[in-house]
Amino acid sequence: MKNSITIARHEIQLLFRERTFIMLLAVFAAMTLASAYIGWSSQHTIDQVYTAAAEQMRQNGKLASPSPFADYPHLSLLKNMMIYITLIGGLLAISTGYAAGMRERKAGVVKLLFSRPVGIEEFLLGKLLGIAFVLAAVMFLAAAISLVSSAVLVSLNVQDIIRLFSFYGFSWVYLLGFALLGFSSALVKDDEVVALLIPIIFWVAITFVLPELTSALYPTGSLNPTLPQTDILQSTTLQTIHGAVYPFSISEHYKETAATILDIGVAGTNAPVHSGILNVVTTFCWMLLCLAASFIAMQSFDKSRW
């Protein structure tokens, strides 16, 4: 266990020196900072349109209906964060896991490392702890940025703060799966490009392909967490595709659960009403499957070749 902690500390230090990681982290932090303002600006514009329309109706002697946005959830400002996490966050997680798995191989120090009293299990545990801590730090940073930026724009209560940190905690579980996928691929593939391409293909499939099949007639469904819930699946073929693909659409399960946590409604489009527990379990199963893949990759890792 002592060796694992040492490896984890070393991994954390090196990951925060990776240029690609720092670049993606900067972009992610910037989008997190802008997210609350973008959400507030959109809502503020709608409020202005309603106010102008209501005033015009009063001048014409008509009674204006109450604003439908008066009780809009405070954390609705962060609805875009679900998209930023699936897009930028997914790439950030993959680069983190890939760097952790490929670093010793590229440096040619694998044989030297395992010539010391370090077992494969200790090495794997240390790497996983390092990856998990780095992603947790990224999510905590994003949560802090969102908390401050949202608090400046709207009044948050204790429940809102709990929901906000719960959202980022759940996002950490989702992104950890991609990080472990990148780590596993880096361990088993000889070619560096192929090792990076494989988790990116999975990311594209999970983030774009499966949601598009799930969203059916909404071509931008995978990029919009709050589209109206309308029944447009009139085609038997579309219904069949939707029913077959939806259970495997990890990003859809993530967005639905994230929207529930933030209390901003259902994020998916055309999705049948599923239990919130099922969505949570599916996301955790995704992470656990990637964790199992990491153990399998580590067991098949030929340390004598590097």
C-alpha positions in Angstrom: 0.0 0.0 0.0 2.9 2.3 0.7 4.3 1.9 -2.8 0.8 2.5 -4.2 0.5 5.8 -2.4 4.0 6.8 -3.6 3.1 6.0 -7.2 -0.2 7.9 -6.8 1.6 11.0 -5.5 4.1 10.8 -8.3 1.4 10.4 -10.9 -0.5 13.4 -9.6 2.6 15.6 -9.8 3.3 14.5 -13.4 -0.3 14.8 -14.6 -0.4 18.4 -13.6 2.7 19.0 -15.7 1.2 17.5 -18.8 0.7 20.2 -21.4 -2.3 18.6 -23.0 -3.9 18.1 -19.6 -3.3 21.7 -18.6 -4.6 23.0 -21.9 -7.8 21.0 -21.7 -8.2 21.9 -18.0 -7.9 25.6 -18.9 -10.6 25.3 -21.6 -12.8 23.3 -19.2 -12.4 25.9 -16.4 -13.1 28.8 -18.8 -16.3 27.1 -20.0 -17.3 26.4 -16.5 -16.8 30.0 -15.6 -18.9 31.1 -18.6 -21.6 28.5 -18.1 -23.4 30.3 -15.3 -23.3 33.7 -17.1 -24.5 32.1 -20.4 -27.4 30.4 -18.6 -28.3 33.6 -16.7 -28.0 35.7 -19.8 -30.5 33.5 -21.7 -32.9 33.5 -18.8 -32.5 37.3 -18.4 -33.3 37.8 -22.1 -36.5 35.7 -21.8 -37.5 37.7 -18.7 -37.0 40.9 -20.6 -39.1 39.7 -23.5 -41.9 38.7 -21.1 -41.7 42.0 -19.2 -42.0 44.0 -22.4 -44.9 41.8 -23.7 -46.7 42.1 -20.3 -46.3 45.8 -20.2 -47.7 46.1 -23.7 -50.7 44.0 -22.8 -51.4 46.2 -19.7 -51.2 49.3 -21.9 -53.8 47.8 -24.1 -56.0 47.1 -21.1 -55.4 43.3 -21.1 -54.4 41.2 -18.2 -51.0 39.6 -18.4 -50.5 36.1 -17.2 -47.9 35.5 -14.4 -44.4 34.9 -15.6 -43.8 31.2 -16.3 -40.1 31.8 -15.4 -40.7 33.3 -11.9 -40.0 30.0 -10.1 -37.3 28.8 -12.5 -34.7 26.6 -10.5 -31.6 28.6 -9.5 -29.3 25.9 -10.8 -30.8 26.0 -14.3 -28.0 28.4 -15.0 -25.7 25.4 -15.1 -27.7 23.3 -17.6 -24.9 23.8 -20.2 -22.4 22.2 -17.8 -23.9 18.8 -18.6 -22.8 19.3 -22.3 -19.4 20.7 -21.4 -18.7 17.7 -19.2 -19.7 15.2 -21.8 -17.6 17.0 -24.4 -14.6 18.7 -22.9 -14.7 16.7 -19.7 -14.7 13.4 -21.6 -11.6 14.4 -23.6 -9.9 15.7 -20.5 -10.6 12.4 -18.7 -9.3 10.3 -21.7 -6.1 12.3 -21.9 -5.6 11.9 -18.1 -5.9 8.1 -18.3 -3.9 7.8 -21.5 -1.0 9.8 -20.1 -1.0 7.7 -16.9 -0.8 4.4 -18.8 1.6 5.5 -21.5 4.2 7.5 -19.6 6.5 4.8 -18.3 6.3 3.0 -21.6 7.3 6.0 -23.6 10.1 6.7 -21.1 11.4 3.1 -21.4 11.6 2.7 -17.6 9.1 -0.2 -17.2 11.8 -2.9 -16.6 13.6 -0.6 -14.2 10.4 0.1 -12.3 9.5 -3.5 -11.9 13.0 -4.5 -11.0 12.2 -2.9 -7.6 9.9 -4.4 -5.1 6.8 -3.1 -6.8 4.0 -5.5 -7.8 1.6 -5.1 -10.7 -1.3 -4.7 -8.3 0.5 -2.0 -6.4 1.4 -0.2 -9.6 -2.2 -0.4 -10.8 -3.6 0.8 -7.5 -1.2 3.7 -7.4 -2.1 4.7 -11.0 -5.8 4.4 -10.3 -5.6 6.5 -7.1 -3.7 9.2 -9.0 -6.2 9.3 -11.8 -9.1 9.4 -9.5 -7.6 12.1 -7.3 -6.8 14.3 -10.4 -10.3 14.0 -11.8 -11.7 14.7 -8.3 -9.6 17.8 -8.1 -10.8 19.0 -11.5 -14.5 18.4 -10.5 -13.9 20.2 -7.2 -12.4 23.2 -9.1 -15.3 23.2 -11.4 -17.8 23.1 -8.5 -16.0 26.0 -6.8 -16.1 28.1 -10.0 -19.8 27.3 -10.5 -20.7 28.0 -6.9 -19.0 31.4 -6.9 -20.3 32.4 -10.4 -23.8 31.3 -9.7 -23.9 32.9 -6.3 -23.0 36.3 -7.9 -25.9 36.0 -10.3 -28.6 34.4 -8.2 -29.4 33.7 -4.6 -28.4 30.1 -3.7 -29.7 28.3 -0.7 -28.2 25.3 1.2 -30.2 22.8 -0.9 -28.8 24.4 -4.1 -25.3 24.0 -2.9 -25.8 20.4 -2.0 -27.3 19.7 -5.4 -24.4 21.5 -7.1 -21.7 19.4 -5.4 -23.8 16.2 -5.8 -23.9 17.0 -9.6 -20.1 17.3 -9.8 -19.7 14.2 -7.7 -21.8 12.2 -10.0 -20.0 13.7 -13.0 -16.7 12.5 -11.5 -18.1 8.9 -11.6 -19.1 9.4 -15.3 -15.7 10.9 -16.3 -13.7 8.3 -14.3 -15.0 5.7 -16.8 -13.4 7.5 -19.7 -10.2 8.0 -17.8 -10.0 4.2 -17.0 -10.7 3.4 -20.6 -7.9 5.6 -21.8 -5.6 4.0 -19.2 -6.5 0.5 -20.3 -5.9 1.3 -23.9 -2.5 2.8 -23.2 -1.5 -0.4 -21.4 -2.4 -2.9 -24.1 -1.8 -1.2 -27.4 1.8 -0.8 -28.8 1.0 2.0 -31.1 0.6 5.3 -29.3 -1.9 6.7 -31.9 -4.1 3.6 -31.8 -4.0 3.6 -28.0 -5.4 7.1 -28.0 -7.8 6.6 -30.9 -9.6 3.6 -29.3 -11.0 5.5 -26.2 -11.8 8.5 -28.5 -13.9 6.2 -30.7 -15.7 5.0 -27.6 -16.2 8.6 -26.5 -17.6 9.6 -30.0 -19.9 6.6 -29.9 -21.2 7.3 -26.4 -21.4 11.1 -26.7 -22.7 11.4 -30.3 -23.7 8.2 -32.1 -25.9 6.5 -29.4 -27.6 9.7 -28.4 -28.4 10.5 -32.0 -30.0 7.0 -32.4 -31.8 7.5 -29.1 -33.0 11.1 -30.0 -34.4 9.8 -33.3 -35.9 12.8 -35.2 -34.0 15.4 -33.1 -30.6 15.8 -34.9 -29.2 18.0 -32.2 -30.7 15.9 -29.3 -27.3 14.9 -28.0 -26.2 18.5 -27.6 -29.4 19.9 -25.9 -30.2 18.7 -22.4 -33.6 20.5 -22.2 -35.5 19.9 -25.4 -39.3 19.6 -25.0 -40.6 16.1 -24.4 -42.8 15.4 -27.4 -43.9 12.1 -28.8 -42.5 12.0 -32.3 -41.6 8.4 -32.5 -44.4 7.5 -34.9 -42.3 5.1 -37.0 -42.1 1.5 -35.8 -38.5 1.4 -37.0 -37.6 4.4 -35.0 -39.3 3.0 -31.9 -37.4 -0.3 -32.4 -34.1 1.5 -32.7 -34.8 3.7 -29.7 -35.8 0.8 -27.5 -32.7 -1.2 -28.5 -30.2 1.6 -28.2 -31.4 3.6 -25.2 -30.4 1.2 -22.4 -26.8 1.5 -23.7 -26.7 5.2 -24.2 -24.5 6.1 -21.2 -24.4 9.8 -21.9 -28.2 9.9 -22.0 -28.5 8.2 -18.6 -25.9 10.6 -17.3 -27.7 13.7 -18.6 -31.0 12.6 -17.2 -29.6 11.9 -13.8 -27.6 15.1 -13.8 -30.7 17.2 -14.7 -32.6 15.5 -11.9 -29.8 16.3 -9.4 -29.8 19.9 -10.5 -33.6 20.0 -10.5 -34.0 21.3 -14.0 -36.1 18.5 -15.5 -35.4 15.6 -17.7 -32.4 16.0 -20.0 -33.1 13.3 -22.6 -35.3 13.6 -25.7 -38.0 11.1 -26.6 -36.9 8.8 -23.8 -39.4 6.7 -22.0 -39.9 7.3 -18.3 -37.1 5.4 -16.6 -36.4 5.1 -12.9 -33.8 7.5 -11.6 -32.2 4.6 -9.8 -31.8 2.8 -13.1 -30.0 5.8 -14.6 -27.6 6.0 -11.7 -26.9 2.3 -11.7 -26.2 2.4 -15.4 -23.7 5.1 -15.0 -22.0 3.4 -12.1 -21.9 0.1 -14.0 -20.2 2.0 -16.9 -17.5 3.1 -14.5 -17.1 -0.4 -12.9 -16.8 -2.0 -16.3 -14.0 0.4 -17.2 -12.4 -0.4 -13.9 -12.6 -4.1 -14.6 -11.1 -3.4 -18.0 -8.2 -1.7 -16.3 -7.5 -4.8 -14.1 -7.7 -7.0 -17.2 -5.3 -4.8 -19.1 -2.9 -4.7 -16.2 -2.9 -8.4 -15.9 -2.1 -8.8 -19.6 0.5 -6.1 -19.5 3.9 -7.6 -20.6 6.4 -5.7 -18.5 9.3 -7.6 -20.1 8.7 -5.9 -23.5 9.3 -2.3 -22.3 
